[in-house]
Amino acid sequence: MEFITGLWDTFVALVHTFKLSDALDVLLVSFIIYNGIKLIRETRAEQLVKGIIILMGVYVASVVIHLNMMKTLLDYFSILPLLPCW
């Protein structure tokens, strides 16, 4: 019960420090994220974004689980687009 009471007190303290600029910040970020998702859904970029997210997830998992070969391969392939094509 003390945990719930402490959680409620923390919430009330947070509400008292919430300012108009915080609400504007939340609305602006929500608007940008919503329009970004809408733009991706309306184009063929959805599959590309899904692939990038999956690769990022595999990379994070390889770092956490210490899969050195997988991390090295992903590091190598993530640098290739940055190299000039000569």
N, C-alpha and C positions, 0 to 999 in steps of 0.2 A: 504493500500500500504506500510505503514511503517513496518507492520509485515513481509511482504514478503522480504523487503529490509534487515531487521534485521536477518531474517532466512538465506538469502543468505550470509550476512557478517559472520554469525556464521559458515556456511558451508565452506567458503573460509578460515577462520581462522583454522578450523579443518584440512583441506587439507594441509595447510602449516605446521602443527605440525605432520602430518602422517609420520612415519618412516618406514624403511625397516623391522624392527623387528615387527611392528604392522601388516604389510602385512603377514609376516611369521606366526604370531600368528593366524590371521584369517584363513589362509590356513590350518594350522595344526589342529585347532579346527574343521573346516569344514570337513577335511579328517576323523577325528576320529568319528564325528557324522554320516557322510555318511556311513562309514564302520560298525558302530554300528547298524544303521537302516537296512543296507543290511544283516547283520548277523541275526538280529531278523526276517526279512521277509523270509529268507531262511530256518527257522526252525519253530517248533511249538510254540516257545516262544512268537510269536506275540500276541496270545490271552492272555497269562499271562501278558504281558506288558500292553495291553489295559485295563485289569482288574485292575492292579495296578494304572494306570493313572486315571481311573474312581474313584477308592477309594480315591486317593489323592485329586481329585476334590471335591468329596463329603465331605471330611474332611475339606478342605479349606472353602467350602460353609457353613458347620456347625459352623465353628469358626466365620466367618463373620456375619452370620445371628443369632448367639447366640443360636443354637440348642444344648443345653447342653446334653440331653440324647444321641443324635446321636454322639456327640463328645466323650462322655464317652465310648460308645460302640466301636467306632473306636480306641480309645486309648487302651482299654482292648485287642482287637483282634490284635492290632499291636505289643503288648508286648509278646503275646503268642509264636511266633516263636523264641523269644530270650531266653525263659525259657528252662532249660534242661528237657528232657523227662525222668523222673525217674519212 
